[in-house]
Amino acid sequence: MLDSFSLSYYYWPTVGTHAPGVRLEFPAVLTCGGHPMETDPVAVVAAQVDAYNARDLDRFLECYSPDAVIEDGSGQVLMRGREAMRPVYGQLFAESPELHCEIRQRIRVGPYVVDEEAITGFHLAGFPTEVHAAAVYRVEGDRIVHVRGLM
């Protein structure tokens, strides 16, 4: 059982220490994809995967900060910002009607979420139609700010 300090630190590390038994409540003000959710990096990434699987471009991009950085496994920047992501993911979603990402494993370490992903129905020039990948997401607030994709 977590005491109130552990609980407050886990959910909101900048709050500070509190006496045992003090109940802290925070409103669900985060809106990735237009849907309120708790301040949890896993919830942000899960909303992004749901939007990806629905091929809902606007909802997908809403999960990212306006200046999000997408990198490959070696750290090469592939896209910087939502507007750079829009044409790439717009084309992918339009050309991949059976696109689906299955999360095989997910772990969270602080603001990081690491997903092992099995992607099928992927139709984008230069990529196979089935992709086994890992994605390391860094979440700040209610948005993904950085992704490193490993394939």
Secondary structure, DSSP 8 states (H G I E B T S, - for coil): ---HHHHHHHH-TTS----TT--------B-GGGS-B-S-HHHHHHHHHHHHHHT-HHHHHHTEEEEEEEE-TT--EEEESHHHHHHHHHHHHHH-TT-EEEEEEEEEETTEEEEEEEEES---TTS-SSEEEEEEEEEETTEEEEEEEE-
